Amino acid sequence: MTVAESLANGTPVITTTGAPWAELNVKNCGWSIELSVHQFTATLLDATSLTDVELKAMGYRGRQLMKEKYSWESVASQMNQVYAWLLGEADVPSCVRLD
């Protein structure tokens, strides 16, 4: 929950690729890195070299990610799509992975 809570609070996050947060890199609201001392050190140097404005922009994007993908409204909408699919009323929703 630490990553989700930090993002919701507008704080950029560093996590490892073993956690399900690869979208941090895509959305530019944090870093999802390989677990190694070298990678962590490089990422810390990158993070601490950013200006306050850049960090606030990353934090804002993190809050937006949480709102768009993990808010109650978003999750309820996804569940409605899943139920419609299960009832044969819709195609497989994008939130369902069949692999």
Backbone as CSV, one residue per row, in Angstrom:
resi,resn,N_x,N_y,N_z,CA_x,CA_y,CA_z,C_x,C_y,C_z
1,MET,0.814,-1.190,0.000,0.000,0.000,0.000,0.860,1.257,0.000
2,THR,2.117,1.134,0.339,2.975,2.308,0.441,3.075,3.057,-0.878
3,VAL,3.247,2.338,-1.970,3.350,2.986,-3.278,2.048,3.706,-3.607
4,ALA,0.926,3.035,-3.462,-0.368,3.641,-3.775,-0.636,4.866,-2.902
5,GLU,-0.355,4.760,-1.618,-0.593,5.881,-0.714,0.314,7.060,-1.037
6,SER,1.565,6.779,-1.379,2.488,7.851,-1.739,2.042,8.554,-3.008
7,LEU,1.666,7.777,-4.010,1.187,8.372,-5.253,-0.067,9.202,-5.027
8,ALA,-0.986,8.682,-4.248,-2.226,9.408,-3.962,-1.940,10.709,-3.223
9,ASN,-0.841,10.735,-2.487,-0.440,11.925,-1.751,0.399,12.885,-2.594
10,GLY,0.680,12.499,-3.845,1.445,13.370,-4.725,2.942,13.260,-4.554
11,THR,3.408,12.117,-4.070,4.832,11.897,-3.854,5.372,10.917,-4.884
12,PRO,6.369,11.313,-5.696,6.988,10.361,-6.627,7.581,9.172,-5.865
13,VAL,7.607,8.024,-6.497,7.964,6.775,-5.834,9.080,6.059,-6.577
14,ILE,9.945,5.407,-5.815,10.915,4.469,-6.373,10.514,3.093,-5.877
15,THR,10.306,2.167,-6.804,9.987,0.787,-6.439,10.716,-0.144,-7.400
16,THR,10.616,-1.426,-7.164,11.328,-2.385,-8.008,10.383,-3.054,-8.995
17,THR,10.965,-3.616,-10.029,10.182,-4.264,-11.077,9.444,-5.495,-10.572
18,GLY,9.779,-5.974,-9.393,9.058,-7.094,-8.804,7.672,-6.696,-8.326
19,ALA,7.434,-5.407,-8.176,6.122,-4.900,-7.777,5.341,-4.509,-9.043
20,PRO,4.021,-4.495,-8.964,3.215,-4.254,-10.174,3.044,-2.762,-10.498
21,TRP,4.148,-2.039,-10.613,4.066,-0.601,-10.830,4.910,-0.140,-12.009
22,ALA,5.017,-0.931,-13.067,5.805,-0.544,-14.243,5.304,0.758,-14.859
23,GLU,4.024,1.070,-14.662,3.457,2.283,-15.251,4.037,3.561,-14.652
24,LEU,4.760,3.460,-13.549,5.403,4.649,-12.993,6.345,5.283,-14.008
25,ASN,7.098,4.446,-14.715,8.016,4.943,-15.738,7.255,5.524,-16.920
26,VAL,6.205,4.841,-17.336,5.416,5.278,-18.481,4.727,6.611,-18.205
27,LYS,4.165,6.745,-17.026,3.424,7.956,-16.647,4.334,9.044,-16.073
28,ASN,5.618,8.727,-15.930,6.612,9.671,-15.402,6.190,10.244,-14.050
29,CYS,5.792,9.342,-13.157,5.412,9.772,-11.815,6.237,9.047,-10.755
30,GLY,7.282,8.375,-11.195,8.166,7.655,-10.300,9.087,6.759,-11.096
31,TRP,9.717,5.833,-10.400,10.683,4.943,-11.033,10.397,3.503,-10.629
32,SER,10.330,2.631,-11.602,10.250,1.195,-11.375,11.564,0.620,-11.896
33,ILE,12.402,0.141,-10.981,13.780,-0.210,-11.331,14.092,-1.664,-10.991
34,GLU,15.140,-2.171,-11.635,15.658,-3.491,-11.272,16.275,-3.402,-9.880
35,LEU,16.183,-4.472,-9.144,16.700,-4.517,-7.778,18.219,-4.730,-7.809
36,SER,18.952,-3.633,-7.707,20.410,-3.697,-7.612,20.907,-2.421,-6.954
37,VAL,22.037,-2.522,-6.296,22.616,-1.353,-5.638,22.926,-0.284,-6.675
38,HIS,23.500,-0.695,-7.796,23.856,0.267,-8.850,22.618,0.997,-9.367
39,GLN,21.568,0.260,-9.678,20.349,0.875,-10.213,19.697,1.796,-9.179
40,PHE,19.664,1.371,-7.935,19.068,2.191,-6.885,19.868,3.479,-6.672
41,THR,21.189,3.354,-6.653,22.045,4.536,-6.493,21.845,5.510,-7.642
42,ALA,21.816,4.999,-8.865,21.624,5.864,-10.034,20.267,6.555,-9.992
43,THR,19.260,5.827,-9.562,17.913,6.403,-9.497,17.815,7.451,-8.401
44,LEU,18.436,7.201,-7.262,18.456,8.206,-6.196,19.155,9.480,-6.656
45,LEU,20.250,9.325,-7.379,20.947,10.500,-7.913,20.061,11.247,-8.896
46,ASP,19.349,10.517,-9.739,18.427,11.126,-10.688,17.317,11.872,-9.948
47,ALA,16.731,11.229,-8.969,15.616,11.825,-8.231,16.051,13.077,-7.474
48,THR,17.208,13.022,-6.849,17.654,14.173,-6.049,18.186,15.311,-6.913
49,SER,18.390,15.058,-8.199,18.842,16.128,-9.092,17.672,16.910,-9.686
50,LEU,16.456,16.436,-9.487,15.287,17.124,-10.029,14.952,18.366,-9.205
51,THR,14.390,19.354,-9.874,13.972,20.569,-9.179,12.657,20.308,-8.448
52,ASP,12.309,21.213,-7.550,11.033,21.110,-6.849,9.871,21.135,-7.839
53,VAL,9.981,21.930,-8.871,8.920,22.025,-9.880,8.756,20.680,-10.594
54,GLU,9.872,20.065,-10.956,9.812,18.763,-11.635,9.221,17.690,-10.711
55,LEU,9.624,17.693,-9.446,9.090,16.715,-8.495,7.596,16.932,-8.258
56,LYS,7.180,18.181,-8.172,5.744,18.454,-8.002,4.960,18.007,-9.217
57,ALA,5.515,18.183,-10.413,4.840,17.724,-11.638,4.724,16.201,-11.638
58,MET,5.773,15.517,-11.207,5.711,14.056,-11.106,4.654,13.649,-10.083
59,GLY,4.631,14.343,-8.953,3.635,14.052,-7.922,2.223,14.245,-8.436
60,TYR,2.008,15.297,-9.203,0.689,15.552,-9.780,0.286,14.415,-10.717
61,ARG,1.226,13.974,-11.555,0.923,12.862,-12.470,0.612,11.583,-11.692
62,GLY,1.287,11.377,-10.574,0.998,10.210,-9.728,-0.398,10.270,-9.149
63,ARG,-0.806,11.445,-8.678,-2.173,11.613,-8.156,-3.196,11.348,-9.255
64,GLN,-2.907,11.838,-10.464,-3.818,11.621,-11.586,-3.929,10.138,-11.917
65,LEU,-2.805,9.434,-11.908,-2.806,7.988,-12.160,-3.698,7.279,-11.153
66,MET,-3.548,7.608,-9.887,-4.360,6.976,-8.851,-5.842,7.294,-9.046
67,LYS,-6.136,8.519,-9.380,-7.529,8.924,-9.578,-8.143,8.214,-10.788
68,GLU,-7.407,8.178,-11.897,-7.928,7.592,-13.131,-8.051,6.074,-13.059
69,LYS,-7.128,5.430,-12.379,-7.088,3.969,-12.430,-7.546,3.280,-11.150
70,TYR,-7.413,3.934,-10.007,-7.640,3.241,-8.744,-8.673,3.900,-7.831
71,SER,-9.315,4.962,-8.284,-10.343,5.596,-7.451,-11.567,4.684,-7.363
72,TRP,-12.430,4.947,-6.394,-13.658,4.153,-6.251,-14.470,4.206,-7.535
73,GLU,-14.551,5.385,-8.145,-15.339,5.533,-9.373,-14.767,4.678,-10.496
74,SER,-13.453,4.698,-10.636,-12.801,3.924,-11.686,-12.968,2.419,-11.466
75,VAL,-12.765,1.969,-10.242,-12.888,0.540,-9.930,-14.342,0.087,-10.106
76,ALA,-15.300,0.906,-9.688,-16.718,0.557,-9.859,-17.065,0.441,-11.337
77,SER,-16.543,1.343,-12.153,-16.788,1.280,-13.595,-16.209,-0.007,-14.189
78,GLN,-15.004,-0.352,-13.765,-14.388,-1.592,-14.246,-15.216,-2.810,-13.835
79,MET,-15.720,-2.808,-12.615,-16.531,-3.936,-12.155,-17.823,-4.039,-12.959
80,ASN,-18.428,-2.911,-13.283,-19.625,-2.931,-14.131,-19.323,-3.542,-15.488
81,GLN,-18.164,-3.208,-16.041,-17.759,-3.775,-17.328,-17.553,-5.280,-17.218
82,VAL,-16.958,-5.722,-16.119,-16.735,-7.161,-15.906,-18.068,-7.891,-15.792
83,TYR,-18.999,-7.348,-15.008,-20.302,-7.994,-14.862,-21.045,-8.051,-16.197
84,ALA,-20.991,-6.980,-16.975,-21.645,-6.974,-18.290,-21.031,-8.047,-19.178
85,TRP,-19.720,-8.215,-19.121,-19.052,-9.257,-19.912,-19.482,-10.645,-19.435
86,LEU,-19.501,-10.859,-18.119,-19.887,-12.162,-17.577,-21.334,-12.527,-17.926
87,LEU,-22.171,-11.513,-18.064,-23.568,-11.741,-18.441,-23.756,-11.850,-19.953
88,GLY,-22.661,-11.760,-20.707,-22.726,-11.874,-22.158,-23.244,-10.622,-22.839
89,GLU,-23.206,-9.505,-22.154,-23.725,-8.258,-22.701,-22.636,-7.353,-23.266
90,ALA,-21.372,-7.743,-23.134,-20.275,-6.896,-23.605,-19.059,-7.758,-23.896
91,ASP,-18.101,-7.168,-24.601,-16.835,-7.838,-24.874,-15.975,-7.849,-23.607
92,VAL,-14.879,-8.585,-23.675,-13.950,-8.650,-22.550,-13.423,-7.238,-22.268
93,PRO,-13.590,-6.752,-21.053,-13.087,-5.412,-20.732,-11.560,-5.384,-20.647
94,SER,-11.001,-4.220,-20.834,-9.538,-4.089,-20.833,-8.921,-4.395,-19.473
95,CYS,-9.704,-4.356,-18.406,-9.159,-4.632,-17.074,-9.025,-6.135,-16.804
96,VAL,-9.526,-6.975,-17.714,-9.440,-8.430,-17.552,-8.311,-8.961,-18.427
97,ARG,-7.415,-9.729,-17.798,-6.324,-10.367,-18.538,-6.614,-11.852,-18.651
98,LEU,-6.621,-12.363,-19.861,-6.910,-13.785,-20.099,-5.663,-14.521,-20.609
99,ASP,-4.538,-14.312,-19.950,-3.318,-15.004,-20.403,-2.729,-15.867,-19.339
